[in-house]
Amino acid sequence: MKKLFLYAGLLMAVCLAGCDTPEQLEGLKYSFSIFRYTDESYKENIITMTQESGVPEIQRTNGIYNFPKRKKDAPYFRDPAQTDLSEFYFDICELATEEKVLPLHDGYYTYFPYTALSCNSGEPVMRDCKWEDICSVDVSALPEICPAENIYAEIRSFPIQTLEKKTGKSRKEMTIEDIEKAINEIIDNGEIDKYGEKVPNISASTY
């Protein structure tokens, strides 16, 4: 009987260890990714998606998501109850001239303000063409160089709980500047392994 209880306890422990808690699931939904390139020049190359993401509000033009475009002076994470999403859409031609990555300390970057450019849900690939030519080429006909995940030397993900702790603000309040400051401090303090989990793909936050 004692052995039976022991086995039952071990089985329960394994099951609990393998299940995501509500806090972990919430952290993923509001996750924030940073990365390093294997080659800095890759940030100039067009990235497209080879399939639909399955996220209803996201649309594509030539394999590029034109949603969302986040604002620098507004909360980074949008209200999930918000129904008017028109302000988050953008013209694909903006990508020819506007900055697409935000540099952080120690060679790290994050995608901003076009935060779905390389989310893992659409099988992103890097094309043999520069962003500056995005509106003068047939993107779908461009040669594929490699899966976009190959251009990253390292990807780190931060759950919302860490961001709230480090910024001192709730997810409804923090801006990209708050997040940038917090993550740069984590990097500068040598705490990247403590707070930033290594992950295989960039995941655009749900909100």
PyMOL commands that set and color helices and strands:
alter all, ss='L'
color gray80, all
select helices_A, chain A and resi 2-18+22-29+40-44+86-88+92-96+105-107+120-122+131-133+139-141+148-151+160-167+176-188+192-195
alter helices_A, ss='H'
color red, helices_A
select strands_A, chain A and resi 32-37+45-49+60-61+64-65+101-103+109-111+124-130+144-147+152-158+197-198
alter strands_A, ss='S'
color yellow, strands_A
deselect
rebuild
show_as cartoon
